[in-house]
């Protein structure tokens, strides 16, 4: 498996159910606010799909996409925005209705909203497991997978135009040193295979491991 520089392949891969993964991630005792769970990994790992599966498995939960926070702002320098306008209000038990400055500047309609009383908020995106945000996260998932397989999935999803290749090259210039510094795989509560590499039922099961 080809991994990021500094990343160690997880061990003890096994098939488990989505409810069991939810149980492990929601084990922290929390009162008066939603649990906040981060889902991190490379593009093409399946973060958005996993977040939606977990949201569907937990009534009253919601999903935040860091791509929305980062939109027309920065590839990775968005931790302060996420903490101030989303994570801190959630920790106060407040609703979130955040319209980033870049949305206003570029006339993007709508806002990032989470109703008060949400049971769990799944925050998905590359770079969300970082030291800066650790005080606001109750648990986290790192999606580990072969980089070649993830890049094939990313190309199938986003295309291979000259513009897209330039975007990927610019992204990697920031992603590689960022991930090497933060090493999210070493902080995660649970490792999930992305994409999965052993047989399982994708409708009801996940392939997981613990940190090596």
C-alpha positions in Angstrom: 0.0 0.0 0.0 1.5 3.4 -1.0 0.9 5.9 1.8 1.8 9.4 2.7 5.4 10.1 3.9 5.5 9.4 7.6 2.2 7.4 7.6 2.4 3.9 9.0 0.0 1.2 7.6 -2.7 0.3 10.2 -2.8 -3.2 11.5 -5.6 -5.7 12.4 -8.0 -4.8 9.6 -11.4 -6.3 10.2 -15.0 -6.0 9.0 -17.4 -4.5 11.4 -20.9 -3.0 11.3 -21.8 0.7 10.9 -23.6 0.6 14.3 -20.5 -0.7 16.0 -18.4 2.1 14.5 -21.0 4.6 15.7 -20.8 3.0 19.2 -17.0 3.4 19.3 -17.0 7.0 18.1 -19.8 8.1 20.4 -18.4 6.6 23.6 -17.3 10.0 25.1 -19.8 11.4 27.7 -21.2 14.7 26.5 -24.0 16.8 27.9 -25.7 20.0 26.7 -24.2 19.9 23.2 -23.7 17.6 20.2 -20.8 15.3 19.9 -18.3 16.5 17.2 -16.6 13.8 15.2 -14.0 14.5 12.5 -13.6 12.4 9.4 -10.3 13.0 7.6 -8.4 11.5 4.6 -7.2 12.1 1.1 -9.4 13.1 -1.8 -11.0 10.0 -3.2 -10.9 8.1 0.2 -14.7 8.3 0.6 -15.0 10.9 3.4 -18.3 12.3 2.2 -19.8 8.9 1.6 -18.8 7.8 5.1 -20.1 11.0 6.7 -23.5 10.5 5.0 -23.7 6.8 6.1 -22.9 7.8 9.7 -25.4 10.7 9.6 -28.1 8.3 8.4 -27.3 5.9 11.2 -27.6 8.5 14.0 -31.0 10.3 14.2 -30.7 14.0 14.6 -27.1 14.2 13.4 -25.7 16.6 10.8 -22.7 16.9 8.5 -20.3 19.8 7.9 -18.1 19.8 4.9 -14.8 21.6 5.4 -14.8 22.3 1.6 -17.6 24.7 2.3 -15.6 26.5 5.0 -12.6 26.6 2.7 -14.4 27.6 -0.5 -12.5 30.4 -2.2 -10.6 31.0 1.0 -7.6 28.5 1.4 -6.6 24.9 0.9 -5.7 24.3 4.5 -5.7 27.7 6.4 -9.3 27.5 7.5 -9.0 26.0 11.0 -9.7 29.3 12.7 -12.9 29.9 10.7 -14.1 26.4 11.5 -13.4 26.7 15.2 -14.8 30.2 15.7 -17.9 30.0 13.6 -18.9 26.3 13.9 -17.1 24.3 16.5 -17.2 26.8 19.3 -21.0 27.6 18.9 -21.6 23.8 18.9 -19.8 23.5 22.2 -22.0 26.1 23.6 -25.1 24.2 22.5 -26.0 26.9 20.0 -27.3 26.6 16.5 -24.9 27.5 13.6 -25.8 29.8 10.7 -22.5 30.8 9.2 -22.1 32.6 5.9 -18.3 32.8 5.2 -16.9 36.0 3.8 -15.8 34.3 0.6 -19.4 33.3 0.0 -20.5 36.9 0.3 -17.7 38.2 -1.9 -18.5 35.6 -4.6 -22.3 35.8 -4.3 -22.6 32.2 -3.3 -26.2 31.7 -1.9 -27.1 30.1 1.4 -25.1 29.4 4.6 -23.7 26.6 6.7 -26.4 25.7 9.1 -26.8 23.3 12.0 -29.9 23.4 14.1 -29.7 23.6 17.9 -30.2 20.2 19.5 -28.3 18.1 16.9 -27.2 14.9 18.4 -23.9 14.5 16.5 -22.1 16.7 14.0 -19.8 14.8 11.6 -17.1 17.2 10.2 -15.6 15.8 7.1 -12.6 17.0 5.0 -8.9 16.7 4.4 -7.1 18.4 7.2 -9.8 18.5 9.9 -7.8 16.3 12.3 -5.2 18.9 13.4 -3.7 20.1 16.6 -5.4 23.4 16.3 -8.9 21.8 16.4 -8.2 19.0 18.9 -9.9 20.8 21.8 -13.2 20.8 19.8 -13.3 17.2 18.6 -14.7 14.3 20.6 -13.5 11.6 18.3 -12.1 11.2 14.8 -11.7 8.9 11.9 -8.7 8.7 9.5 -9.5 7.0 6.2 -6.4 5.1 5.1 -6.0 3.8 1.6 -3.6 3.2 -1.2 -2.7 6.6 -2.7 -2.8 5.2 -6.3 -6.3 3.9 -5.7 -7.5 7.1 -4.2 -6.0 9.1 -7.1 -7.8 6.9 -9.6 -11.1 7.5 -7.8 -10.4 11.3 -7.6 -9.7 11.4 -11.4 -12.9 9.5 -12.1 -14.9 11.9 -10.0 -13.3 15.3 -10.9 -11.9 14.6 -14.4 -8.4 15.0 -15.8 -8.5 18.4 -17.6 -5.5 20.7 -17.6 -7.3 22.9 -15.1 -7.9 20.0 -12.8 -4.3 18.8 -13.0 -3.1 22.3 -12.1 -5.5 22.4 -9.1 -4.3 19.0 -7.9 -0.6 20.1 -8.2 -1.3 23.2 -6.2 -3.2 21.2 -3.6 -0.4 18.7 -3.2 2.1 21.4 -2.6 0.2 22.3 0.5 -1.2 18.9 1.4 2.0 16.9 1.7 3.8 19.2 4.2 0.6 19.8 6.1 -0.1 16.1 6.6 3.5 15.3 7.4 3.4 18.0 10.1 0.0 17.1 11.6 0.1 13.3 11.1 -3.7 12.9 11.5 -3.4 9.1 11.2 -1.6 9.1 14.6 -4.3 11.1 16.3 -7.4 9.3 15.0 -9.7 7.4 17.3 -10.4 4.8 14.5 -8.9 4.0 11.1 -11.4 3.2 8.3 -10.2 1.7 5.0 -10.8 4.1 2.1 -11.3 2.5 -0.3 -11.9 -0.9 1.4 -9.4 -3.7 0.5 -11.1 -6.8 2.0 -14.5 -8.2 1.1 -17.5 -6.7 3.1 -21.1 -5.6 2.6 -20.8 -1.9 1.6 -24.4 -1.3 2.6 -24.0 -2.3 6.2 -20.3 -2.8 7.0 -17.0 -1.0 7.1 -13.4 -2.2 7.2 -11.6 -0.8 10.2 -8.4 -1.0 12.2 -6.8 0.7 15.2 -3.7 2.9 15.1 -0.5 1.0 14.6 
